[in-house]
Amino acid sequence: MSRMGDVLAGFHAAWEFESDSVLIRFERGIRTPKLFQALGERRIPLEAIAAVTLTPGKRGTIVLHAVPRPGADPLMEAAAGQLKEAVDPYRLVLPAERETLAEYYADELRARITEDESPAERYLVAPPRAPLQFKAYDAKASFDGKSVSFRWFWTGASSAKWKAGDQRFPVAALSGVEWRSPELFEGHLRLIGRDGDGAPPLQADQDPASVVFGLGYGPVHESLPFAAAVLAAVRSAVPAGAVPAAGPRRDPADIADRIRHLGELHEAGLVTDEEFSTKKAELLAEL
């Protein structure tokens, strides 16, 4: 980073090093993960980076990883650790023979960042831009920057959602977003309101504030940028000094029932061992 504009190109992306940020440009192509293509490019301020690592990768590669600070990037906050390594936008995979060059840039980055792992007070990385929309299994979700709309599909929406009617949620009425990857069991996008009554949340397929994912519906590259954009808008709408309300915790009996149902699906071979372990841990964490 001795010269502004230095570029380090890897598989699926190139990092351009500036004096105060790293500009990540993602390639377009059939082998590039769809999330990267959807993001296009992202500018990561150095203050948004908590640490930098360089580790061996798979099949003769090395991985340069800029670890984001908690709370600095709405995309990573929405993802909540659910992204697979292959689609982590903060990882640059390079051929192993470029290790010396990668180590040079890693050292340069380490020299410029403060290695601050404390949560950022505001988002430092720009969110995906609205308008955004995607098709879930039971609805079309749209976000215009000011409000989120769910328009139910008669082929997928539950009777409870049909009775509630199509939904519109102003950003000012929300306190957060819950995104569960479509690649995990029971993927969904749930909007969390500011004026919760403290009752346990409904299951996503019964909750008019949620849309559920399915095979081909709500893919990561569409639903995650959507969730990140809404989350960023919600945080910017929070009055100074206010803390967004956390989602209500679930009834232990409901959690037990869902784990029991999950076990039945696992025994029937409809859920893999990995999916069973992941979802069970996720449910237990809600107690």
Summary of the structure (lengths in Angstrom):
residues: 287
radius of gyration: 20.3
end to end distance: 46.9
largest distance: 61.8
contacts: 861
relative contact order: 0.12
helix: 31%
strand: 28%
